[in-house]
């Protein structure tokens, strides 16, 4: 069995790992390289494998650096299935269509320039048609559901707590009379964050492939950064400037809405300042992604579900405005009154954020607030590193705005979060640990920490490379029996916990089903009951979210009416 690291091997983008076992070739993620011209050029290079030979793709989540080359994979011959969680499947449509549209626009723009220069036109990396063909291959799977990919490979998705639908994948491979368990972390989220559940701790593995984005750094406390965010916004508003927040359309934007909701809807020291300060989500993709979040409320954490069931939509508040059209976006920069603009992309490499930076970076009254990771080579990293002049749309802009970096908002686990996760393998410690998705020093430092504290000898992956999986001490199939009883009891408890959450009108069914569950049940029976519960849970939370949305819309309408009445009264007074 071999593992070949084909992306996110030298940095944090382009996640792509090839698992080869027997006659099967399975890809873990197929992401786009991001961060500047050098990284973008890597997207056009041939894959270090034949796409036609790939049987299927296991997708950890819908961020472009993990899914963004799937249409290219299809364009070059891949015809297999793409497995992901149901929430990721919903987001994938948003992400790939937007990405394809950008590639088509960029190719059209560059071709026009080439024509004027006497050069040939260029083809987009992939098209909307390629994205549509890719989406036809997607197979949505619920968390905790055991799925057989073929005669020797099974998988289960666990919540990674990074973005909606993000997954830690458990992979069981049967080869040569032995069962090997591989765990692929995908991207891990921070514990105790709003909206999403904490990353799942996995207790057994023979081989672990894990991210190391913040392997040598600690985040500030989120609560501290939320307060700091509001403080910066109000400070910027008071001096007549605009607060521009580059934000990833999926995940970060929704968390910002949630956090701002608490300040806008509650009583606090900034209530008076925020009363008439408008917040614009200027990203069609972020707007659509927020709608997808609402649709998938069943995977929210308990606190967010409680808000929804009380009739409060945590992804909306009275001064929040979503803009879709180009005209609406342009109007934001024509209007120089104080405001908050949250726009994509998060690293400032494409999209509407670059227009907002062009119109605000030169203004000393304005602020640019970074709330996510900025890859090497990106405009965002350059601004954080203190660059004083940048070129946007052919125009040189001097940087006079205040630049802030609030790392507490990061959707990635910091060093403590990563270490807590890797330390969780207590029932069966992994024989091999591979560190990917991190810059070189981050991997090296985190590898040293793991070795010192846990005694592992992790391998920091430092470029496209292939490793033979060491099977000398992995668990033989018949040795699994000793662990099976305990595992069954854990699964039984998980099912019972979910049963207790179903509405009272299902009490009789729940009671009878609960009686039927015992430690002698087969895995298939447990999985079938668990899948039914997931569907019921999703439907119940979805209904509660619909009620909450109606309440929120009424509240927004009332707030708008109040503002209009105040403006009319002020106008009448001034005229008098």
C-alpha positions, 0 to 999 in steps of 0.5 A: 500500500502506498501514499503519494502526496501530490498537493499541500505537500510544500504549503497549505494549498492544493490538497491532493493525496493518492492512496494506492492499494491492490488494484484500487487508486483513491484520491483524498481531495483534489484542491487548487493551488492558491497564493499568487502567480507561481502557485496559480501556474501549478494548477496547469501542470499535469497531475502526477498520476493518470486521472483515468486510473483514479477509482474515486475521490474522498473529499474532506470539505468544500474549500477551493484549496481542497476541491478546486481542481475536481473539474480539471480532474474530470476534464482530464479523464476522471469518471469515478465517484466523489464522496463527501458529506451531504452539507459539503455536496450542497456547498460544492455546487456553490464553490465549483460554479463560482470557481469555473466562472472566475476561470472563464472570466480570467481567460477571456480577459487575458485572451483580449490582452493577448490579442492586442499583443499579437499572442494566441488566446488562452483556455480557462483551467476549466469551464462551467460545463466541466463543473456541471459534469463534476457535480453529477459524480458527487455522492453525498454521505451522512456523518457516521455512516459506514460506506463500502467503496469497493471490495476492500475499502470502507470509509466513515466521515466524522465532523472536523469542525472546520467549516460546514460539512468538513470531515475527518475520514476513517478509511479501512483497507483490507489487503493481504489478510490484514485490515489497515486503518488510515485516518485523514484529518482534512482541515481541523477546526478550533474547539468551542467555536460558534455554529459548528461542533468540535472536531471529533477525536478518533481513538484508533489508527494505524496511519494518520495524515494530518494538517499542520497549518498552525503547527507552531502558532497559537491563536488569541482567544476568540472572545478577545478578537470579537471584542477587538473586531467591534472596537476596530469597526467602531473606531473606524466609523467614528473617524468616518472610514470604512472597515473592509474585511476580506473573508472566505465566503464559506465558513468565516463569513458565516461566523462573522455574521454570528458574532456580529449578531450578538453585538447588534441584537444585544445591549452593550457599550457599542449599541449606540454606535452600531445602531445605524452602522450597516454591514454589507456581505458583498459576495454572491457566493457568501450570500448563497453559502449562508443560505446553504448553512441555514439548510443544513442546521442539523449539523450545528452545535447545540448552542446554535440549534438552541438559538434557532429553536427559540426563533432567533436566526443567528445568521441575520440581524437588523443592519445586515445587507446581502448584495448580489449585483455588480451595481450594488457592489459598485454603489458601496464604493461610490458612497463614502459614508462609514460602513462595514464591507465583508467580501471575498476572497479571503486572501484578496487574490480575486473577486470583489474584495480587490475593488474594495481594497482599491477604493479604501487602501489609500484612505487613512480613515479606513481599516482592513481587518484580516480574519483568516490565514494568508498564504505566502505570495498572496496580496493579503500576506503582502499587506500583513507584511507591511507592503506600502504600495500595491497595484490593483487593476493596473493602478498603483495604490499607496497603503494608508489604511490601518491593517489588522490581523485577528488570528483568533477567528481562524477556522484552523486549529492552532498548535494546541488544537492540533496536538489535542487531536493527535494525542487522542489516539489512545486505544490504538496508536498510529504506526505512521504520522504524515504532516501535510498542509503547512509551511515547512517550518510549521511542519518541522516544529509540530513534528518535534513537539509530537516526538517530544510529547508523544514519542511518535516519529512523524514525517513532515512531507516537504514536497511531492513524494511517495511512501510505502505504508509500513504494515509490519505492526498494523492490526490483523483482521482477526485481532479486531474482535477484541475491540469490537464489543467496546466499539459496539457499546460506544455506537449504541450510546451514540444512537441512544443519545440521538434518540433522546433529541427527537420530538415528543410526538415520536416517543412511542417509536423511540421507546420501542426502538430504544428497547430493541438496541443492545450490544448484540446488534450488527454494525449494519443494523446500528448504521441503518437506525443512525441514518434514519435518525440523521434524516429525522434530525435534519428535518426537525432542525430545518423546520425550526430554522424556517420558523427562526428565519420568519421571525428574523425577517419580521424583526428586520422589517420592523428595524427598517421601518424604525430607521425610515421613521427616524429619517423622516422625522429628522428631515421634517425637523430640518425643513421646519 
